[in-house]
Amino acid sequence: MSGESHGSHAGRPSSWAAVTVIFIGFVVGGVALCNGPTWILFWVGVGIIVLGLLASWVVHLFSDVVLDAPRVIPEIVDYTLFGSRSKKRRGGEAGEVLDLPTATDPQQTPHG
């Protein structure tokens, strides 16, 4: 990989704060349903979730998505149980013999 940075999936602290508020709301609502159910505490949890959703809208939570650089995936040559070399290769004896990984472009292939 080259020396240039391709970003990360870490996210900004403000986005993590919004996600944390939403998570706390789910925990409060879940505890309320398990203890009774305690409906007042459940609706408090729903209110916390709504506040977290509003916070995620304010901090533009979904703008944190960063696309990776194309991944380098090695091509599998043999399929033995313990990883030893065998003559069972895709394509027979003259089949795949790639020793170098193949780079794929996530814009061209659906799953990178």
C-alpha positions in Angstrom: 0.0 0.0 0.0 1.3 3.5 -0.7 2.1 6.1 1.9 -1.1 8.0 1.3 -3.9 7.8 3.8 -7.3 6.3 2.8 -9.1 7.4 6.0 -10.6 5.2 8.7 -13.9 4.0 10.0 -13.2 5.4 13.5 -15.7 8.2 13.2 -15.7 11.6 14.9 -16.2 12.0 18.7 -19.5 13.9 18.1 -20.8 10.9 16.1 -19.8 8.5 18.8 -21.5 10.7 21.4 -24.8 10.5 19.5 -24.5 6.7 19.2 -23.7 6.5 22.9 -26.9 8.4 23.7 -29.0 6.2 21.5 -27.4 3.1 23.1 -28.2 4.4 26.6 -31.8 4.9 25.6 -32.0 1.3 24.4 -30.5 0.1 27.6 -32.9 2.1 29.8 -35.9 0.9 27.7 -34.7 -2.7 27.9 -34.2 -2.6 31.6 -37.6 -1.1 32.0 -39.2 -3.9 30.0 -37.3 -6.6 32.0 -38.3 -5.1 35.4 -42.0 -5.2 35.3 -42.5 -3.7 32.7 -42.1 -0.3 34.1 -43.8 1.8 31.4 -42.7 5.2 32.6 -39.0 4.2 32.5 -39.6 2.6 29.1 -41.0 5.9 27.7 -38.0 7.7 29.3 -35.8 5.3 27.3 -37.7 6.1 24.1 -37.3 9.8 24.8 -33.5 9.3 25.2 -33.4 7.5 21.9 -35.3 10.3 20.2 -32.8 12.8 21.7 -29.9 10.7 20.4 -31.5 10.6 16.9 -31.8 14.3 16.9 -28.2 14.6 18.0 -27.1 12.3 15.2 -29.0 14.5 12.7 -27.3 17.6 14.1 -23.7 16.1 13.9 -24.3 14.5 10.5 -23.7 11.0 11.7 -23.9 9.3 8.3 -21.3 11.6 6.8 -18.6 9.6 8.7 -18.8 6.8 6.1 -15.3 6.4 4.5 -14.6 4.0 1.6 -11.6 1.8 1.9 -8.9 1.5 -0.6 -9.2 -1.5 -2.8 -8.4 -4.7 -0.8 -5.7 -7.1 -1.8 -7.1 -10.6 -1.6 -4.8 -13.6 -2.1 -6.1 -16.3 -4.5 -6.5 -19.7 -2.9 -4.5 -22.3 -4.7 -5.2 -25.6 -2.8 -8.0 -26.7 -0.6 -6.5 -29.4 1.7 -7.6 -29.6 5.3 -4.2 -28.9 6.8 -2.9 -26.4 4.2 -0.4 -28.8 2.6 0.3 -28.6 -1.1 -1.8 -31.0 -3.1 -2.5 -31.7 -6.7 -6.2 -30.6 -6.2 -6.2 -27.2 -7.8 -9.0 -25.4 -9.5 -8.5 -26.1 -13.1 -6.6 -29.3 -12.6 -2.8 -29.8 -12.9 -2.3 -26.6 -14.9 -4.8 -24.7 -12.8 -4.4 -21.6 -10.6 -0.8 -21.0 -9.5 -1.0 -17.4 -8.4 1.6 -16.6 -5.8 0.7 -12.9 -5.7 -2.5 -11.4 -4.3 -5.0 -9.9 -6.7 -6.2 -6.3 -6.1 -10.0 -5.8 -6.6 -11.8 -2.6 -7.1 -14.9 -2.1 -4.8 -16.4 0.2 -7.4 -16.4 -2.7 -10.0 -17.2 -5.7 -7.8 -20.1 -5.7 -5.3 -18.3 -6.9 -2.2 -14.8 -5.6 -2.6 
